[in-house]
Amino acid sequence: MPHGWAMPRVLVARALALALGLALAPGCGSADSAEIRTKKSCPKVVTDGGGGIVMPDDGSQAPECGTSVCNYQSQEGCSADETCTPALSDGGATAIEPLCAPSGDNARGAACSALTASCQKGDACVAGYCRQLCCAGDWTVCNPGESCFRSFAYQIGNTPTPTGAWVCYPVGECSVLDPHSAACKDSEDCKLVDSRGSEACVPKSAGALGEDCGNGTGRLCAAGLTCVGQPGAEACRRLCRAEECGEPACPAAEGTCVHFDRDPPGVGECTPRW
């Protein structure tokens, strides 16, 4: 070692350690450096957005739910052994109105074949099963596990003719985060069907992200989207998984994934400016 040259302290420490047989910690950045684990950075998620559940209007008060004769939902106007059901009126071959008809013995959910007489009071034979009549989306009258989201039409000739009645139909058999679930037919997608977040298979629709939707336009959102906003200003918004690092997540441009009371558990909406 040249005279007057001092060994750097780090080399002194290394030489001393080697002399004593001590193991040295791996150098930072070296091939034998320890793996540094970092927590994955995920978009913000809000699991308690609140907002409450908007209750539906009383369906029995909807104009299409009844006439002076009887009411589909309340069954007012018919005797105890009669049911208020859609029927062809005397006014024409395609005119349908609520009329009282003898009720049957088949319980709700039982298989049926006739449109009127086989089901108990308040029910109608829909797609081979006795279903409860309801009106205008009023899910409050349906049994648990069902919602009032399917309109009831008669096939007259080659044309489906609306009766004005709806039926309580099963929900909860699919997931909106898997909109093309095997539970649905090829012509259907899984979507939210009422204001409390019920999920069900319904016919496909094409409303795109950000497009106007709702009753004011008659347009329904496509799979993976939901229609939200104030009446007259609704738009299709992306659904997301309201869990930390959940997928599908919200693109940054669409805001924060927020679970509102109107959404199913674990499901949120990509919400701008949250």
Secondary structure by P-SEA (a helix, b strand, c coil): ccccccccaaaaaaaaaaaaccccccccccccccbbbbccccccccccccccccccccccccccccccccccccccccccccccccccccccccbbbbbbccccccccccccccccccccccccccccbbbbbbcccccccccccccccbbbbbbccccccccccccccccccccccccccccccccbbbbbccccbbbbbcccccccccccccccccccccccccccccccbbbbbbbbcccccccccccccccccccccccccccccccccc
